Amino acid sequence: MLKAPTDKSKLPSRHVTEGPSRAPHRSYLYAMGLGDEDIHQPFVGVATCWNEAAPCNIALNRQAQAVKLGVKQANGTPREFTTITVTDGIAMGHEGMRSSLASRDAIADTVELTMRGHCYDAIVGLAGCDKSLPGMMMAMVRLNTPSVFIYGGSILPGRLNGKDVTVQDVFEAVGQHQAGNMSDAELEILERVACPSAGACGGQFTANTMACVSEAIGLALPNSSGAPAPYESRDQYCIASGEAVMRLIERDIRARDIVTRKSLENAARVVACTGGSTNAGLHLPAIAHEAGIEFTLQDVCDIFRDTPYFVDLKPGGAYVAKDLYEAGGVPVVMKELRKAGLIHEDCMTATGHSMGEELDRVTLEADGKVIHPVSTPITATGGVVGLIGNLAPEGAIVKVAGMEARHQVFTGPARVFECEEDAFEAVKARKYEEGEVIVIRNEGPAGGPGMREMLATTAALSGQGMGKKVALITDGRFSGATRGFCVGHVGPEAAHGGPIALVRDGDVITLNAVEGTISVDLSDAELEARREDWSGPRKTMYSSGALWKYAQLVGSAQKGACTHPGGQGESHVYMDL
């Protein structure tokens, strides 16, 4: 029995497939083996960030085939394409890290251009590493097509001496090695066993944080982010995602029907209660920006402040993503948040049902080990805290998950470095003192350019046993694997003349994550006098190319470090052309 032809009168692909004038276009489609029925069905872009750079991306190709099967089973025509990704673990600690944040916006841009150029009607986006997740979700919201996101899955934990290990342990082992506490042979053994499979870093670092966000915000199917990359069950979620996007087309449920102010607040709650990456404070505002929603770093941090922290994940806690999945995953976490009245239940999801309806289906309860009951949390406030004060008038952010309250207040003299390399060399050579606040500036979105992460430096400090004995602040970023009193996203950045550009060695800085403040013991008059003497932004070697272009366009970290006007500036929506 033949199915009824699809009414494409309101779908973008009509511009490619319908009517006599599109005969040349259809000839290309016939050349790829499509038949009449395929051509006149909805076209679904299946976008992946597959590459051979790192294990986080390597399984995406396989999973895309399962998505395509789901689309076909639901009478759609999948069209696979790939985009770039820059993997932070490989880029970390050298000039390559400048490409990381810029890649997020390049991913969104290239997905947008591919969808526009070929007039696809919907998208299923697969991503595996840190910036590729928000980049893919930003494209979905920007295009406002029916959209389903799926995470490639986490890596399995390594095992050494009876304990789970992750790449975080390897970064910190570098500091142990430099301190003479680990031999060459011990370091070599650890590096060989820490990452035993495909998948993204296993702790609640940026990839898994944003994977949890994808479910909490409603763009991903419930529990789809949890299964590790090697699990064959991931393919079932991929098939289901392909089928789900076809239902969204049928009901005309688009990305901005799902991503709303309320769903962004739900996502921020999940970041806080899981002790997620500070990078969520950058990516949630950027996703909101695509929809024209004002949702700044401070808005995110306000939610973090009154959300209990009750999911015990690395780097502050004990468990990895696989453990969270086996304990019931994000649905159980959100069910606990609902018990405390901290979830908006009326938000639409990629299933076509509300978040409340989806949570009604969750039968598992908190296990008390990985997921604590919300009524008896690990700490009463979130694992990530916003700071604001005369050193960061636009705010800053710090992860405090796993930190005792007595370690969440720090006062000390500044030790100022003009870039990460200078700071890392000083840390390796022990050219700093206990009790100091290490300041790394000129690493913001524009000034870096690229807002690098400082994991090499922070991990070296932890490896030297100094993680609780010094603090670190920067206008750059920190990896989700960072631990210790490490404050990032200080804004305005040094390149824009923020107070961090004016700090000098010995200035007394106070960081208070309990009260949410960050200050330098200088009067307004002294800061203004220093500003008049300031020689201006540091020049970089990036005077052409993609990073130069990025530096010219990028906005403040407070609003997500975005590179275009966003939803508030648009005069049309792709889906309605």
C-alpha positions in Angstrom: 0.0 0.0 0.0 1.5 3.4 -1.1 1.6 6.1 1.6 0.0 9.5 0.8 2.4 12.0 -0.6 3.8 14.6 1.8 2.4 18.1 1.6 5.6 20.1 1.2 3.9 23.4 0.6 5.4 24.8 3.9 8.6 22.8 4.1 12.0 24.2 3.0 12.8 21.2 0.8 10.0 22.2 -1.6 12.5 24.7 -3.1 14.7 21.8 -4.2 12.2 18.9 -4.9 8.9 20.2 -6.1 7.7 21.4 -9.5 9.0 21.4 -13.1 11.6 24.1 -12.4 13.4 21.8 -10.0 14.1 19.1 -12.5 17.8 19.9 -12.5 17.9 19.6 -8.7 16.1 16.3 -8.7 18.5 14.9 -11.3 21.2 15.3 -8.7 19.1 13.4 -6.2 18.4 10.6 -8.7 22.2 10.4 -9.2 22.6 9.4 -5.5 20.1 6.6 -5.7 17.0 8.3 -4.4 13.6 7.3 -5.8 10.5 9.3 -6.4 9.1 8.5 -2.9 12.4 9.5 -1.3 12.5 12.8 -3.1 9.1 13.9 -2.2 9.4 13.0 1.5 10.6 15.5 4.1 14.4 15.9 4.0 16.2 15.5 7.4 19.7 16.7 7.9 21.7 14.3 9.9 24.7 16.4 11.1 27.7 14.9 12.9 31.0 16.2 14.2 32.7 12.9 13.3 36.5 13.0 12.9 39.6 11.1 13.9 40.9 13.7 16.3 40.0 12.0 19.5 37.8 9.2 21.0 34.9 11.6 21.7 34.1 11.9 18.0 35.0 8.5 16.6 31.7 6.7 17.2 29.5 9.4 15.7 29.7 7.9 12.2 28.3 4.6 13.4 25.5 6.4 15.3 24.5 8.5 12.4 23.7 5.4 10.4 21.3 4.4 13.1 19.7 7.9 13.1 19.2 7.5 9.3 17.5 4.2 9.8 15.0 5.8 12.2 14.3 8.6 9.8 13.7 6.2 7.0 11.4 4.0 9.1 9.3 7.0 9.8 9.0 8.0 6.1 11.6 10.6 5.9 14.7 11.0 3.7 17.9 11.5 5.7 20.8 13.5 4.3 24.0 13.0 6.3 26.6 15.7 6.5 29.5 16.5 8.8 31.1 19.6 10.3 34.2 20.4 12.2 35.0 19.9 15.8 38.1 20.8 17.9 38.6 18.4 20.7 39.7 20.2 23.9 41.7 17.3 25.3 44.0 17.4 22.3 44.0 21.2 22.0 44.7 21.7 25.7 47.8 23.5 27.0 49.1 25.0 23.7 48.1 27.4 21.0 45.6 25.0 19.6 43.2 25.8 22.5 42.6 29.2 20.9 40.6 27.3 18.2 38.3 25.6 20.7 35.6 28.2 21.5 35.8 29.7 18.0 34.9 26.2 16.8 31.6 26.3 18.6 30.4 29.2 16.5 32.0 27.7 13.3 30.0 24.6 13.9 26.7 26.6 14.3 27.6 28.6 11.2 28.5 25.6 9.0 25.4 23.6 10.1 23.3 26.7 9.3 24.9 27.1 5.9 24.5 23.5 5.0 20.8 23.4 6.1 20.1 26.6 4.2 22.0 25.7 1.1 20.2 22.4 0.7 16.8 23.3 2.2 16.5 20.5 4.7 13.3 20.4 6.7 14.6 19.2 10.1 17.8 18.2 11.8 19.1 15.5 14.0 22.5 16.6 15.3 25.1 14.3 16.8 28.0 15.7 18.8 30.7 14.3 21.1 33.1 16.9 22.4 32.8 20.0 24.5 32.1 22.8 22.0 30.4 20.7 19.5 27.4 20.1 21.7 26.4 23.7 22.3 27.5 24.5 18.7 25.0 22.0 17.3 22.2 23.1 19.7 22.9 26.8 18.7 22.4 25.9 15.1 19.1 24.1 15.8 17.7 27.1 17.7 19.0 29.6 15.1 17.3 27.7 12.2 14.2 26.9 14.3 13.6 23.7 12.5 12.1 20.5 14.1 15.3 19.3 15.9 16.5 16.4 18.0 20.0 16.4 19.6 21.9 13.2 20.4 25.1 12.9 22.3 27.8 10.5 21.1 28.2 9.1 24.6 30.9 9.1 27.3 34.1 7.1 27.4 34.4 4.1 29.8 36.5 4.8 32.8 40.0 3.5 32.9 41.1 1.2 35.7 44.4 1.4 37.6 45.3 0.0 41.0 41.6 -0.9 41.8 40.3 2.6 41.0 38.5 4.3 38.1 40.7 6.8 36.3 40.0 9.5 33.7 42.0 11.9 31.6 41.8 14.4 34.5 44.0 12.0 36.4 46.5 12.1 33.6 46.6 15.9 33.5 47.1 16.0 37.3 49.8 13.3 37.0 51.9 15.7 35.0 52.0 17.9 38.1 52.9 14.9 40.2 55.6 14.0 37.8 57.0 17.5 37.8 57.0 17.4 41.6 59.0 14.2 41.6 56.2 12.2 43.1 55.7 10.0 40.0 58.2 8.2 37.9 58.3 8.2 34.1 57.2 4.5 34.1 54.2 5.3 36.3 53.1 8.2 34.2 53.4 6.0 31.0 51.2 3.2 32.6 48.5 5.8 33.5 48.4 7.4 30.1 48.0 4.0 28.5 45.0 2.9 30.6 43.1 6.1 31.3 41.0 6.2 28.1 40.0 2.7 27.2 37.3 3.3 24.6 35.5 5.6 22.3 33.5 8.4 23.9 33.9 11.8 25.6 35.6 12.5 28.9 33.8 10.5 31.6 33.6 13.0 34.4 31.1 15.8 34.7 33.3 17.9 32.5 32.0 20.1 29.7 30.9 17.4 27.3 28.8 15.4 29.8 27.5 18.7 31.4 26.2 19.9 28.0 24.9 16.4 27.3 22.8 16.6 30.5 21.8 20.1 29.3 20.5 18.7 26.0 18.0 16.5 27.9 17.1 19.1 30.5 16.5 21.7 27.9 14.3 19.2 26.0 16.2 18.9 22.7 17.3 15.3 23.4 15.2 12.2 24.2 15.0 11.3 27.9 18.1 9.3 29.1 19.6 9.4 25.6 22.8 11.2 26.9 23.7 8.5 29.4 24.8 5.3 27.7 28.6 5.2 27.1 29.7 5.5 23.5 30.6 1.8 23.1 27.2 0.5 24.3 25.1 -0.8 21.4 22.0 0.6 23.3 23.2 4.0 22.0 22.1 2.9 18.5 18.5 2.4 19.8 18.4 5.9 21.1 19.7 7.1 17.7 17.0 5.2 15.8 14.4 6.6 18.2 15.8 10.1 17.6 15.3 9.7 13.9 11.8 8.6 14.4 11.1 11.4 16.9 12.2 14.2 14.5 9.6 13.0 11.9 6.9 13.3 14.6 8.1 16.8 15.3 7.8 17.7 11.6 4.3 16.3 11.5 3.2 18.4 14.5 5.3 21.4 13.5 7.1 21.5 16.8 10.3 23.5 16.3 13.5 24.2 18.3 12.2 27.4 19.8 9.0 25.7 20.9 11.3 23.6 23.1 14.1 26.1 24.0 12.4 28.8 26.1 13.4 30.8 29.1 11.8 28.1 31.3 13.7 25.3 29.7 17.0 27.2 29.9 16.3 27.5 33.7 15.7 23.8 33.9 19.0 23.2 32.2 20.8 25.5 34.6 19.3 23.6 37.5 20.7 20.3 36.2 24.2 21.9 35.7 24.1 23.1 39.3 22.9 20.0 41.0 25.4 17.8 39.1 28.4 20.0 39.8 28.7 20.6 36.1 31.3 22.6 34.1 31.6 26.4 34.4 31.5 26.4 30.6 27.7 26.0 30.9 27.7 29.6 32.1 29.0 30.5 28.6 27.0 28.1 26.5 23.5 28.5 28.0 23.5 32.3 27.3 24.8 31.5 23.7 21.9 29.1 23.1 19.5 31.6 24.5 21.0 34.3 22.3 20.0 32.3 19.1 16.4 32.5 20.2 16.5 36.1 21.1 16.2 35.3 24.8 18.2 37.5 27.3 19.8 34.9 29.6 23.1 36.1 30.9 25.9 34.6 33.0 24.3 36.4 36.0 20.9 34.8 35.3 22.6 31.4 35.2 24.5 32.0 38.4 21.3 33.2 40.2 19.8 29.8 39.5 23.1 28.0 40.5 22.9 29.9 43.9 19.7 28.4 45.1 19.9 24.9 43.6 21.2 22.1 45.9 24.1 20.0 44.7 23.2 16.3 45.1 24.8 14.3 42.2 28.3 13.1 43.2 30.3 13.2 39.9 34.0 13.8 39.1 35.9 16.1 39.2 34.6 17.2 42.6 33.0 13.9 43.5 33.5 10.2 43.1 31.6 8.9 40.0 31.6 9.1 36.2 28.9 9.3 33.5 28.5 5.6 33.2 27.6 5.5 36.9 25.0 8.2 36.5 23.5 6.3 33.6 23.3 3.1 35.6 21.6 5.1 38.5 18.9 6.3 36.2 20.5 9.3 34.5 19.1 12.8 34.0 15.5 11.8 34.3 16.0 10.7 37.9 18.0 13.8 38.6 15.2 16.0 37.2 12.6 13.9 39.2 14.5 14.9 42.4 14.5 18.5 41.3 10.8 18.3 40.8 10.3 17.1 44.3 11.9 20.4 45.5 9.7 22.4 43.1 12.7 23.4 41.0 11.6 22.2 37.5 9.2 23.9 35.1 7.1 21.0 34.1 5.1 22.6 31.2 8.1 22.8 28.9 7.8 21.0 25.5 10.4 18.3 24.7 11.6 16.5 21.6 9.2 13.6 22.4 6.3 15.9 21.7 5.3 15.6 25.4 5.9 18.0 28.2 8.7 17.7 30.7 6.2 16.9 33.4 4.6 14.1 31.4 8.1 12.6 30.7 9.0 12.8 34.4 5.7 11.0 35.3 7.0 8.0 33.4 10.2 7.8 35.5 10.0 4.9 38.0 13.5 4.8 39.4 14.4 6.7 42.6 17.7 8.3 43.7 20.2 5.6 44.7 21.7 7.6 47.5 25.2 7.1 46.2 25.5 8.7 42.8 22.3 10.6 43.0 21.5 11.7 46.5 17.9 12.6 47.5 17.3 16.3 47.0 16.1 16.4 50.6 19.6 15.4 51.8 21.9 17.0 49.3 25.7 17.0 49.3 25.6 20.8 49.8 22.6 23.1 50.0 23.7 25.3 47.1 24.9 24.5 43.6 28.2 23.1 42.6 28.9 26.2 40.4 28.8 29.8 41.8 28.7 33.2 40.2 30.9 36.0 41.6 30.6 39.8 41.0 32.5 42.8 42.3 35.0 45.5 41.5 37.4 43.1 39.9 34.6 41.6 37.7 31.7 44.1 37.2 30.2 41.8 34.5 30.7 38.7 36.7 32.8 35.6 36.9 32.2 31.9 37.7 33.8 29.2 39.8 33.1 25.5 40.4 32.9 24.7 44.1 31.5 21.1 43.8 33.5 19.0 46.3 35.0 22.0 48.0 34.5 22.5 51.8 32.9 25.8 52.7 36.1 26.9 54.5 38.0 26.6 51.2 35.4 28.8 49.4 36.8 32.1 50.8 40.3 33.1 49.8 42.3 36.3 50.2 45.9 36.8 49.0 48.3 38.9 47.0 48.1 38.8 43.2 50.8 37.1 41.1 50.1 38.5 37.6 50.8 36.7 34.3 50.1 38.1 30.8 49.2 34.7 29.3 48.8 31.1 30.2 52.2 30.0 29.0 53.9 32.3 31.4 51.8 31.0 34.3 52.4 27.4 33.4 56.1 27.9 33.2 56.1 29.6 36.6 54.0 26.8 38.1 56.3 24.1 36.7 59.3 26.0 38.2 57.5 26.6 41.5 57.9 30.4 41.0 54.8 31.2 43.1 54.0 31.2 46.8 51.4 29.5 48.9 48.5 31.9 49.6 48.8 33.8 46.3 46.1 34.5 43.8 47.5 33.7 40.4 46.1 36.1 37.8 46.1 35.1 34.1 44.9 37.8 31.8 44.7 38.5 28.1 43.0 35.1 27.6 39.4 36.4 27.0 37.3 35.8 23.9 38.8 38.7 22.0 42.1 39.2 23.8 43.3 35.6 23.6 41.9 35.3 21.0 39.7 32.4 21.8 39.2 32.3 25.6 41.5 29.3 26.2 40.9 26.8 29.0 43.6 26.6 31.7 43.5 22.9 32.6 47.3 22.3 32.1 48.0 25.0 34.7 45.3 24.1 37.2 46.1 20.4 36.9 49.8 21.0 37.5 48.9 23.0 40.7 46.7 20.1 41.9 49.4 17.6 41.0 51.8 19.6 43.1 49.4 19.5 46.1 48.8 23.2 45.9 45.2 23.1 44.6 43.8 24.4 47.9 46.8 26.6 48.8 46.5 29.1 46.0 43.6 30.5 43.9 43.6 31.4 40.2 41.5 33.9 38.3 41.4 34.5 34.5 39.4 36.2 31.8 39.8 32.9 30.0 38.0 29.7 30.8 38.6 26.5 32.8 38.0 22.9 31.7 35.1 21.1 33.2 37.9 18.9 34.7 39.3 21.7 36.7 39.2 21.6 40.5 40.4 24.0 43.2 39.5 27.7 43.6 39.7 28.6 40.0 37.6 31.6 38.8 37.0 32.0 35.1 35.1 34.3 32.7 36.2 37.4 34.6 34.5 40.3 32.7 35.0 42.7 31.2 38.1 41.0 29.8 41.6 42.6 29.8 41.4 43.3 26.1 38.3 45.4 26.7 39.9 47.4 29.6 38.3 45.4 32.4 39.7 45.8 35.9 41.7 42.5 35.5 43.9 44.5 33.0 44.8 46.9 35.8 45.8 44.5 38.6 49.5 44.5 39.6 51.6 42.0 41.6 50.9 42.3 45.3 47.4 43.8 45.0 45.2 42.0 47.6 42.4 40.0 46.0 39.4 38.5 47.9 37.3 35.7 46.4 34.2 34.7 48.4 32.1 31.9 46.8 29.8 31.8 49.8 28.7 35.4 49.3 29.3 35.5 45.6 31.9 38.3 45.5 35.3 39.0 43.8 37.2 42.1 44.7 40.6 43.8 44.6 41.6 46.0 47.5 41.8 49.2 45.4 39.7 52.3 45.5 37.7 53.4 42.5 40.0 56.4 42.2 43.1 54.1 42.1 41.5 51.9 39.5 40.6 54.9 37.4 44.2 56.3 37.7 45.6 53.0 36.5 43.1 53.0 33.6 44.5 56.3 32.4 48.0 54.8 32.5 46.9 51.6 30.7 48.7 51.1 27.4 45.8 49.3 25.8 45.2 45.7 24.7 48.1 43.3 24.2 48.8 42.7 20.6 48.6 39.1 19.4 50.1 37.3 16.5 46.7 36.6 15.1 46.4 39.4 12.6 44.6 37.4 9.9 42.7 34.2 9.4 39.8 32.7 11.4 41.0 33.7 14.8 41.5 37.4 13.7 37.9 37.3 12.3 36.6 35.8 15.5 38.3 38.4 17.7 36.7 41.2 15.7 33.2 39.7 16.0 33.0 38.1 19.5 31.1 39.7 22.3 31.4 39.5 26.1 31.5 36.2 28.0 28.7 37.5 30.1 26.3 37.1 27.2 27.9 33.9 25.8 30.8 35.2 23.7 28.6 35.3 20.6 29.6 36.4 17.1 26.3 37.7 15.6 23.2 39.7 16.7 21.2 36.5 17.4 17.4 36.1 17.5 16.8 39.7 18.5 18.5 40.9 15.3 16.9 38.6 12.8 14.4 39.7 10.2 13.4 36.2 9.1 13.4 32.6 10.3 14.9 30.0 8.0 12.0 27.6 8.5 9.5 30.1 7.2 11.3 31.0 3.9 
